[in-house]
Amino acid sequence: METTQESPLNLIIVPTPGIGHLIPLIEFAKLVVEFHKFTVTFIVPNDGSPMKLQRQLLLTLPETISSIFLPSVSFDDLPEDVKIESRIVLSLTRSLHLLKDSLKVLTQSTRVGAFVVDVFGIDAFDVAKEFGLEPYIFLTTSAMLLSLVFEMPKLDQMFSCEYRDLPEPIKLPGCVPFYGRDIADSLQHRKNSTYQVVLQLCKRYSLAAGIIVNSFMDLEKGAFEALMEGGRGLPAVYPVGPLIQNGSTNEVKEWSKNCLRWLDEQPGGSVLYVCFGSGGTLSHEQLNELALGLETSGQRFLWVVKNPNERAASGTYFGIDSVKDPLAFLPDGFLERTKEVGLVVPSWAPQIQVLSHCATGGFLTHCGWNSILESIVHGVPLIAWPLFAEQKMNAVLLKDGLKVAVRVNENEDGLVGREDIAKHAKELIDGEEGQLLRTRMRKLKDAATMAINPDGSSTKSLAKLAEIWKKQEI
């Protein structure tokens, strides 16, 4: 294809596998196309998973946003217990020759203006530079986590013990203090090979030309100010959030519309929405405790239930698909006893529509960053129940920093007990503390709206970035 100076600049985005990372990147691509007249090409590595949803999302986008799916790579040489972070990184590193081939074609056929990878895509930097492209990172989580990334090499030198054993809290510039036990799972076992994989990624973040963050200034002002402070030698940081998926009732699957019909029949602000995201599952024992806690609370609830995962000792991490009905794992008689106040749906619910519904008064969440931003945009206070990845750090930010959440506690058996669940559900929906959380969350909702307005901080940050890209076209 022949290109001219009138052809739009092409932004190359390289995600790594995971629908939670892809969704905000798609929303970012839409903004770059609509407001800054770029085209976008996604080059998607393949870890061998079906990637059905990823394909569905990308292939239904406008022609200005195209996608290239690379052939799958093999992990046959890896042990079965290799951590997910290592697989994600390897899905890219083992695809670098394929990425290079695609970039060669794109640089010959389009006016490439920028190159962006997600949080695990640092190994693509060298390929980008071969083509004269300055690499940028898109961070799909908080500025607080980015602060930890830059501090990790120092922490690695300072301490020899496991971070979870540190007696004193860790204090990052501009961030709320947190204990080592709340550091992301991938950094909690220093003898595991994944620790070194992630540590090496952290060390290379400073090589980026810039880091784009799906957050906004008024949400994490102290962290952003510290990251942008001169003299630290860090890459430029561009807060562009909140970027969340914009759903509509037309996109809701027919079988799940009864969620919204049921919400229509509930009083305003009376329903606790319970969902652990696309990857979060609980053990069977923990599932029962949650059910009995919701029942004991007497509060209205909408609960997205998934099959339990017995491989996770304390009810965390990733579940596996099954043909079994998740509702079959609930306590005997639970559905009948709670039918007047609760609705239980298997596997999936239209989360954006649920959070935006006037009947929804709270959200019991695993603290994934996408879910957090969706809650903020819709002004819904939280019960924080972190499961994996960086979610414990997110929970600290929500509870101690922003003060828009309460946080559950595990008992001596590693379970969140029914009494704790019931107490938090009652307090969030009907209590005084719940009202305080709701008031603070509404202020954050207003700040989020301002950030993405035409004169908002995130809008200006993206415009500044787009201008830089336009000047460095290869």
FIMAR-207679 format. One record per residue (C-alpha): residue in three letters; chain; x, y, z. Coordinates in pm, whole numbers, plus 50000, padded with zeros to 5 digits. Example, Ala and Ser with C-alpha at 12.3 -4.5 7.8 and 13.67 -1.06 7.14 Angstrom:
BEGIN
aa, ch, east, north, up
ALA, A, 51230, 49550, 50780 .
SER, A, 51367, 49894, 50714 .
***
This chain:
BEGIN
aa, ch, east, north, up
MET, A, 50000, 50000, 50000 .
GLU, A, 50140, 50338, 49906 .
THR, A, 50155, 50596, 50185 .
THR, A, 50154, 50974, 50157 .
GLN, A, 50200, 51261, 50398 .
GLU, A, 49819, 51286, 50408 .
SER, A, 49786, 50927, 50534 .
PRO, A, 49707, 50906, 50908 .
LEU, A, 49982, 50802, 51145 .
ASN, A, 49963, 50443, 51262 .
LEU, A, 49995, 50354, 51631 .
ILE, A, 50127, 50001, 51692 .
ILE, A, 49999, 49838, 52012 .
VAL, A, 50137, 49506, 52137 .
PRO, A, 49924, 49361, 52419 .
THR, A, 50010, 49043, 52605 .
PRO, A, 49744, 48776, 52664 .
GLY, A, 49470, 48864, 52910 .
ILE, A, 49134, 49024, 52845 .
GLY, A, 49172, 49257, 53143 .
HIS, A, 49476, 49417, 52980 .
LEU, A, 49324, 49431, 52633 .
ILE, A, 49002, 49616, 52725 .
PRO, A, 49164, 49944, 52843 .
LEU, A, 49407, 49930, 52550 .
ILE, A, 49110, 49913, 52313 .
GLU, A, 48949, 50213, 52483 .
PHE, A, 49280, 50398, 52455 .
ALA, A, 49298, 50312, 52085 .
LYS, A, 48948, 50450, 52030 .
LEU, A, 49048, 50786, 52181 .
VAL, A, 49364, 50810, 51974 .
VAL, A, 49164, 50739, 51658 .
GLU, A, 48869, 50966, 51736 .
PHE, A, 49044, 51271, 51875 .
HIS, A, 49392, 51257, 51726 .
LYS, A, 49325, 51102, 51385 .
PHE, A, 49563, 50806, 51414 .
THR, A, 49497, 50459, 51289 .
VAL, A, 49582, 50171, 51522 .
THR, A, 49721, 49823, 51460 .
PHE, A, 49715, 49565, 51739 .
ILE, A, 49979, 49291, 51707 .
VAL, A, 49864, 49016, 51941 .
PRO, A, 50096, 48738, 52065 .
ASN, A, 49928, 48403, 52121 .
ASP, A, 49999, 48184, 52425 .
GLY, A, 49804, 47893, 52283 .
SER, A, 49475, 47974, 52457 .
PRO, A, 49159, 48003, 52242 .
MET, A, 49156, 48388, 52261 .
LYS, A, 48797, 48380, 52139 .
LEU, A, 48690, 48688, 52334 .
GLN, A, 49002, 48883, 52234 .
ARG, A, 48932, 48811, 51866 .
GLN, A, 48568, 48903, 51907 .
LEU, A, 48652, 49237, 52065 .
LEU, A, 48921, 49333, 51814 .
LEU, A, 48750, 49213, 51498 .
THR, A, 48432, 49412, 51566 .
LEU, A, 48616, 49745, 51592 .
PRO, A, 48608, 50011, 51316 .
GLU, A, 48839, 49974, 51016 .
THR, A, 49068, 50238, 51163 .
ILE, A, 49163, 49984, 51433 .
SER, A, 49303, 49667, 51277 .
SER, A, 49463, 49360, 51432 .
ILE, A, 49724, 49097, 51353 .
PHE, A, 49710, 48771, 51551 .
LEU, A, 50049, 48604, 51567 .
PRO, A, 50078, 48222, 51555 .
SER, A, 50071, 48052, 51894 .
VAL, A, 50393, 47967, 52075 .
SER, A, 50472, 47643, 52255 .
PHE, A, 50517, 47605, 52630 .
ASP, A, 50578, 47231, 52621 .
ASP, A, 50921, 47277, 52777 .
LEU, A, 50786, 47454, 53086 .
PRO, A, 50693, 47283, 53414 .
GLU, A, 50320, 47256, 53482 .
ASP, A, 50340, 47481, 53787 .
VAL, A, 50505, 47775, 53609 .
LYS, A, 50345, 48100, 53723 .
ILE, A, 50111, 48291, 53495 .
GLU, A, 50342, 48595, 53482 .
SER, A, 50622, 48387, 53333 .
ARG, A, 50388, 48245, 53068 .
ILE, A, 50267, 48593, 52977 .
VAL, A, 50621, 48727, 52934 .
LEU, A, 50729, 48422, 52736 .
SER, A, 50429, 48449, 52504 .
LEU, A, 50586, 48774, 52384 .
THR, A, 50956, 48687, 52395 .
ARG, A, 50895, 48369, 52195 .
SER, A, 50703, 48575, 51939 .
LEU, A, 50963, 48848, 51884 .
HIS, A, 51069, 48716, 51541 .
LEU, A, 50703, 48717, 51435 .
LEU, A, 50657, 49067, 51573 .
LYS, A, 50960, 49180, 51375 .
ASP, A, 50814, 49040, 51052 .
SER, A, 50484, 49221, 51112 .
LEU, A, 50658, 49549, 51194 .
LYS, A, 50861, 49526, 50875 .
VAL, A, 50542, 49506, 50669 .
LEU, A, 50370, 49783, 50865 .
THR, A, 50660, 50028, 50844 .
GLN, A, 50668, 49976, 50466 .
SER, A, 50293, 50013, 50418 .
THR, A, 50186, 50270, 50681 .
ARG, A, 50317, 50587, 50845 .
VAL, A, 50409, 50440, 51182 .
GLY, A, 50398, 50710, 51449 .
ALA, A, 50432, 50526, 51779 .
PHE, A, 50486, 50189, 51946 .
VAL, A, 50312, 50087, 52271 .
VAL, A, 50341, 49768, 52475 .
ASP, A, 50153, 49664, 52785 .
VAL, A, 50301, 49603, 53130 .
PHE, A, 50465, 49269, 53045 .
GLY, A, 50583, 49365, 52695 .
ILE, A, 50922, 49518, 52774 .
ASP, A, 51113, 49259, 52573 .
ALA, A, 50967, 49413, 52256 .
PHE, A, 51170, 49733, 52314 .
ASP, A, 51469, 49610, 52116 .
VAL, A, 51253, 49518, 51817 .
ALA, A, 51091, 49862, 51820 .
LYS, A, 51427, 50036, 51824 .
GLU, A, 51543, 49832, 51526 .
PHE, A, 51277, 50019, 51330 .
GLY, A, 51356, 50359, 51477 .
LEU, A, 51056, 50355, 51712 .
GLU, A, 51065, 50490, 52067 .
PRO, A, 50884, 50237, 52291 .
TYR, A, 50608, 50338, 52532 .
ILE, A, 50444, 50132, 52807 .
PHE, A, 50070, 50129, 52874 .
LEU, A, 50015, 50054, 53243 .
THR, A, 49678, 49886, 53299 .
THR, A, 49681, 49949, 53674 .
SER, A, 49765, 50217, 53930 .
ALA, A, 50035, 50482, 53959 .
MET, A, 50102, 50328, 54301 .
LEU, A, 50208, 50004, 54131 .
LEU, A, 50428, 50200, 53890 .
SER, A, 50598, 50357, 54192 .
LEU, A, 50668, 50006, 54323 .
VAL, A, 50810, 49902, 53985 .
PHE, A, 51071, 50178, 54003 .
GLU, A, 51153, 50099, 54368 .
MET, A, 51184, 49720, 54324 .
PRO, A, 51556, 49713, 54233 .
LYS, A, 51628, 49914, 54548 .
LEU, A, 51405, 49692, 54766 .
ASP, A, 51572, 49384, 54621 .
GLN, A, 51909, 49517, 54739 .
MET, A, 51783, 49639, 55078 .
PHE, A, 51616, 49319, 55198 .
SER, A, 51708, 48952, 55185 .
CYS, A, 51394, 48814, 55349 .
GLU, A, 51060, 48761, 55180 .
TYR, A, 50875, 49092, 55156 .
ARG, A, 50574, 48946, 55339 .
ASP, A, 50799, 48904, 55646 .
LEU, A, 50899, 49270, 55669 .
PRO, A, 50783, 49409, 56008 .
GLU, A, 50755, 49771, 55897 .
PRO, A, 50541, 49915, 55617 .
ILE, A, 50694, 50012, 55284 .
LYS, A, 50674, 50383, 55204 .
LEU, A, 50690, 50478, 54837 .
PRO, A, 50714, 50844, 54730 .
GLY, A, 50368, 51002, 54730 .
CYS, A, 50188, 50676, 54815 .
VAL, A, 49998, 50542, 55114 .
PRO, A, 50222, 50302, 55314 .
PHE, A, 50159, 49929, 55277 .
TYR, A, 50300, 49611, 55425 .
GLY, A, 50520, 49370, 55231 .
ARG, A, 50247, 49105, 55248 .
ASP, A, 50043, 49327, 55014 .
ILE, A, 50306, 49329, 54738 .
ALA, A, 50197, 49155, 54417 .
ASP, A, 50204, 48774, 54420 .
SER, A, 50469, 48754, 54147 .
LEU, A, 50718, 48919, 54386 .
GLN, A, 50636, 48720, 54698 .
HIS, A, 50860, 48417, 54640 .
ARG, A, 51214, 48537, 54576 .
LYS, A, 51354, 48192, 54503 .
ASN, A, 51098, 48130, 54232 .
SER, A, 51217, 48203, 53877 .
THR, A, 50918, 48430, 53821 .
TYR, A, 51056, 48673, 54078 .
GLN, A, 51366, 48725, 53866 .
VAL, A, 51157, 48756, 53548 .
VAL, A, 50946, 49033, 53701 .
LEU, A, 51244, 49203, 53868 .
GLN, A, 51424, 49225, 53532 .
LEU, A, 51111, 49379, 53379 .
CYS, A, 51107, 49638, 53656 .
LYS, A, 51470, 49728, 53587 .
ARG, A, 51392, 49792, 53218 .
TYR, A, 51093, 50021, 53274 .
SER, A, 51329, 50319, 53290 .
LEU, A, 51422, 50252, 52925 .
ALA, A, 51074, 50350, 52805 .
ALA, A, 51029, 50682, 52625 .
GLY, A, 50714, 50730, 52831 .
ILE, A, 50461, 50545, 53044 .
ILE, A, 50088, 50582, 52986 .
VAL, A, 49881, 50510, 53299 .
ASN, A, 49513, 50419, 53316 .
SER, A, 49452, 50645, 53615 .
PHE, A, 49406, 51018, 53669 .
MET, A, 49573, 51296, 53863 .
ASP, A, 49302, 51357, 54123 .
LEU, A, 49281, 50985, 54201 .
GLU, A, 49654, 50941, 54279 .
LYS, A, 49786, 51293, 54303 .
GLY, A, 50075, 51221, 54539 .
ALA, A, 50201, 50922, 54340 .
PHE, A, 50182, 51107, 54009 .
GLU, A, 50355, 51416, 54144 .
ALA, A, 50639, 51200, 54278 .
LEU, A, 50669, 51012, 53948 .
MET, A, 50677, 51337, 53751 .
GLU, A, 50924, 51507, 53983 .
GLY, A, 51238, 51622, 53808 .
GLY, A, 51575, 51481, 53898 .
ARG, A, 51471, 51118, 53946 .
GLY, A, 51561, 51018, 53592 .
LEU, A, 51229, 50847, 53528 .
PRO, A, 51048, 50834, 53193 .
ALA, A, 50770, 51084, 53127 .
VAL, A, 50439, 50970, 53277 .
TYR, A, 50102, 51034, 53111 .
PRO, A, 49783, 50974, 53315 .
VAL, A, 49502, 50918, 53062 .
GLY, A, 49228, 50745, 53267 .
PRO, A, 48978, 50642, 53363 .
LEU, A, 48950, 50426, 53051 .
ILE, A, 48670, 50175, 53096 .
GLN, A, 48465, 49966, 52858 .
ASN, A, 48151, 50146, 52748 .
GLY, A, 47873, 49888, 52744 .
SER, A, 47513, 49935, 52642 .
THR, A, 47203, 49728, 52700 .
ASN, A, 47211, 49636, 52330 .
GLU, A, 47535, 49448, 52394 .
VAL, A, 47399, 49249, 52688 .
LYS, A, 47340, 48881, 52623 .
GLU, A, 46973, 48798, 52616 .
TRP, A, 46995, 48540, 52892 .
SER, A, 47148, 48788, 53133 .
LYS, A, 46897, 49068, 53087 .
ASN, A, 46700, 48936, 53383 .
CYS, A, 46980, 49087, 53602 .
LEU, A, 46875, 49433, 53491 .
ARG, A, 46505, 49354, 53511 .
TRP, A, 46556, 49232, 53867 .
LEU, A, 46750, 49547, 53957 .
ASP, A, 46467, 49758, 53816 .
GLU, A, 46243, 49613, 54087 .
GLN, A, 46476, 49694, 54381 .
PRO, A, 46485, 50016, 54588 .
GLY, A, 46752, 50271, 54507 .
GLY, A, 47096, 50201, 54651 .
SER, A, 46983, 49878, 54820 .
VAL, A, 47174, 49607, 54631 .
LEU, A, 47523, 49473, 54696 .
TYR, A, 47682, 49355, 54371 .
VAL, A, 47921, 49062, 54428 .
CYS, A, 48168, 48968, 54154 .
PHE, A, 48532, 48855, 54146 .
GLY, A, 48611, 48943, 53787 .
SER, A, 48694, 48728, 53488 .
GLY, A, 48971, 48531, 53663 .
GLY, A, 48878, 48517, 54030 .
THR, A, 48746, 48202, 54194 .
LEU, A, 48698, 48079, 54550 .
SER, A, 48735, 47743, 54716 .
HIS, A, 48414, 47547, 54782 .
GLU, A, 48445, 47617, 55154 .
GLN, A, 48493, 47989, 55093 .
LEU, A, 48200, 47992, 54851 .
ASN, A, 47979, 47854, 55127 .
GLU, A, 48102, 48112, 55378 .
LEU, A, 48024, 48391, 55131 .
ALA, A, 47676, 48253, 55066 .
LEU, A, 47596, 48224, 55435 .
GLY, A, 47741, 48567, 55503 .
LEU, A, 47519, 48727, 55240 .
GLU, A, 47218, 48541, 55380 .
THR, A, 47297, 48645, 55738 .
SER, A, 47334, 49010, 55637 .
GLY, A, 46974, 49031, 55521 .
GLN, A, 47083, 49273, 55246 .
ARG, A, 46975, 49255, 54885 .
PHE, A, 47247, 49115, 54661 .
LEU, A, 47327, 49031, 54301 .
TRP, A, 47597, 48763, 54300 .
VAL, A, 47794, 48634, 54001 .
VAL, A, 47891, 48277, 54099 .
LYS, A, 48164, 48069, 53938 .
ASN, A, 48269, 47710, 53991 .
PRO, A, 48497, 47672, 54294 .
ASN, A, 48865, 47604, 54249 .
GLU, A, 48994, 47352, 54499 .
ARG, A, 49354, 47386, 54378 .
ALA, A, 49381, 47723, 54553 .
ALA, A, 49443, 47653, 54919 .
SER, A, 49280, 47966, 55059 .
GLY, A, 49036, 48030, 54778 .
THR, A, 49232, 48253, 54544 .
TYR, A, 49384, 48271, 54197 .
PHE, A, 49249, 48143, 53872 .
GLY, A, 48964, 47901, 53814 .
ILE, A, 48905, 47655, 53533 .
ASP, A, 48608, 47618, 53303 .
SER, A, 48364, 47340, 53374 .
VAL, A, 48036, 47214, 53236 .
LYS, A, 47900, 47193, 53591 .
ASP, A, 47641, 47442, 53708 .
PRO, A, 47808, 47682, 53957 .
LEU, A, 47479, 47711, 54146 .
ALA, A, 47506, 47342, 54237 .
PHE, A, 47793, 47427, 54474 .
LEU, A, 47586, 47663, 54691 .
PRO, A, 47465, 47555, 55038 .
ASP, A, 47151, 47344, 55046 .
GLY, A, 46840, 47560, 55048 .
PHE, A, 47033, 47887, 55002 .
LEU, A, 46859, 47991, 54679 .
GLU, A, 46516, 47921, 54823 .
ARG, A, 46585, 48103, 55149 .
THR, A, 46722, 48416, 54976 .
LYS, A, 46493, 48433, 54674 .
GLU, A, 46312, 48741, 54808 .
VAL, A, 46629, 48948, 54848 .
GLY, A, 46894, 48800, 54621 .
LEU, A, 46965, 48705, 54262 .
VAL, A, 47242, 48459, 54182 .
VAL, A, 47364, 48436, 53823 .
PRO, A, 47618, 48188, 53685 .
SER, A, 47956, 48305, 53552 .
TRP, A, 47882, 48648, 53404 .
ALA, A, 47677, 48966, 53444 .
PRO, A, 47673, 49295, 53249 .
GLN, A, 47894, 49473, 53501 .
ILE, A, 47889, 49823, 53356 .
GLN, A, 47509, 49821, 53345 .
VAL, A, 47488, 49678, 53697 .
LEU, A, 47723, 49939, 53846 .
SER, A, 47546, 50223, 53667 .
HIS, A, 47203, 50109, 53788 .
CYS, A, 47041, 50324, 54056 .
ALA, A, 46957, 50016, 54267 .
THR, A, 47323, 49924, 54314 .
GLY, A, 47452, 50055, 54645 .
GLY, A, 47781, 49871, 54684 .
PHE, A, 48027, 49637, 54517 .
LEU, A, 48210, 49343, 54676 .
THR, A, 48509, 49318, 54445 .
HIS, A, 48840, 49137, 54394 .
CYS, A, 49001, 49481, 54340 .
GLY, A, 49104, 49436, 53980 .
TRP, A, 49193, 49779, 53844 .
ASN, A, 48931, 49774, 53568 .
SER, A, 48658, 49699, 53823 .
ILE, A, 48789, 49973, 54053 .
LEU, A, 48775, 50235, 53777 .
GLU, A, 48427, 50120, 53675 .
SER, A, 48315, 50161, 54037 .
ILE, A, 48466, 50509, 54057 .
VAL, A, 48311, 50623, 53731 .
HIS, A, 47969, 50515, 53863 .
GLY, A, 48020, 50629, 54223 .
VAL, A, 47977, 50287, 54390 .
PRO, A, 48158, 50224, 54725 .
LEU, A, 48340, 49897, 54781 .
ILE, A, 48407, 49595, 54995 .
ALA, A, 48764, 49503, 54903 .
TRP, A, 48835, 49129, 54878 .
PRO, A, 49168, 49103, 54690 .
LEU, A, 49264, 48766, 54544 .
PHE, A, 49578, 48776, 54327 .
ALA, A, 49827, 48985, 54126 .
GLU, A, 49852, 49344, 54256 .
GLN, A, 49501, 49344, 54404 .
LYS, A, 49615, 49362, 54768 .
MET, A, 49801, 49685, 54691 .
ASN, A, 49488, 49815, 54521 .
ALA, A, 49291, 49729, 54834 .
VAL, A, 49532, 49931, 55049 .
LEU, A, 49491, 50230, 54816 .
LEU, A, 49111, 50200, 54831 .
LYS, A, 49082, 50153, 55208 .
ASP, A, 49368, 50356, 55355 .
GLY, A, 49445, 50604, 55078 .
LEU, A, 49116, 50697, 54913 .
LYS, A, 48895, 50576, 55201 .
VAL, A, 48620, 50449, 54971 .
ALA, A, 48627, 50084, 55079 .
VAL, A, 48621, 49847, 55372 .
ARG, A, 48842, 49539, 55351 .
VAL, A, 48767, 49181, 55453 .
ASN, A, 49004, 48987, 55678 .
GLU, A, 49100, 48621, 55663 .
ASN, A, 49066, 48416, 55982 .
GLU, A, 49319, 48166, 56119 .
ASP, A, 49191, 47907, 55868 .
GLY, A, 49266, 48134, 55572 .
LEU, A, 48897, 48203, 55513 .
VAL, A, 48688, 48518, 55517 .
GLY, A, 48420, 48421, 55766 .
ARG, A, 48046, 48462, 55722 .
GLU, A, 48026, 48701, 56021 .
ASP, A, 48281, 48937, 55865 .
ILE, A, 48100, 48926, 55531 .
ALA, A, 47763, 48995, 55690 .
LYS, A, 47903, 49284, 55897 .
HIS, A, 48058, 49458, 55597 .
ALA, A, 47750, 49405, 55378 .
LYS, A, 47523, 49562, 55639 .
GLU, A, 47757, 49851, 55705 .
LEU, A, 47816, 49933, 55339 .
ILE, A, 47450, 49936, 55239 .
ASP, A, 47280, 50063, 55556 .
GLY, A, 47545, 50191, 55797 .
GLU, A, 47695, 50530, 55874 .
GLU, A, 48039, 50424, 55752 .
GLY, A, 47884, 50310, 55426 .
GLN, A, 47734, 50654, 55381 .
LEU, A, 48073, 50818, 55438 .
LEU, A, 48233, 50587, 55181 .
ARG, A, 47953, 50667, 54936 .
THR, A, 48003, 51042, 54981 .
ARG, A, 48378, 51013, 54914 .
MET, A, 48318, 50789, 54613 .
ARG, A, 48078, 51041, 54462 .
LYS, A, 48351, 51305, 54486 .
LEU, A, 48587, 51070, 54303 .
LYS, A, 48314, 51012, 54043 .
ASP, A, 48298, 51387, 53980 .
ALA, A, 48678, 51405, 53960 .
ALA, A, 48682, 51118, 53709 .
THR, A, 48427, 51297, 53494 .
MET, A, 48635, 51615, 53504 .
ALA, A, 48956, 51430, 53410 .
ILE, A, 48815, 51313, 53077 .
ASN, A, 48628, 51632, 52990 .
PRO, A, 48764, 51836, 52696 .
ASP, A, 48967, 52051, 52937 .
GLY, A, 49039, 51769, 53182 .
SER, A, 49382, 51658, 53300 .
SER, A, 49371, 51318, 53126 .
THR, A, 49246, 51468, 52801 .
LYS, A, 49532, 51720, 52802 .
SER, A, 49783, 51450, 52890 .
LEU, A, 49676, 51237, 52593 .
ALA, A, 49685, 51540, 52361 .
LYS, A, 50041, 51616, 52471 .
LEU, A, 50142, 51257, 52402 .
ALA, A, 49978, 51256, 52058 .
GLU, A, 50168, 51572, 51962 .
ILE, A, 50497, 51410, 52063 .
TRP, A, 50416, 51105, 51849 .
LYS, A, 50329, 51318, 51549 .
LYS, A, 50670, 51485, 51566 .
GLN, A, 50867, 51160, 51589 .
GLU, A, 50713, 50977, 51295 .
ILE, A, 50966, 50746, 51126 .
***
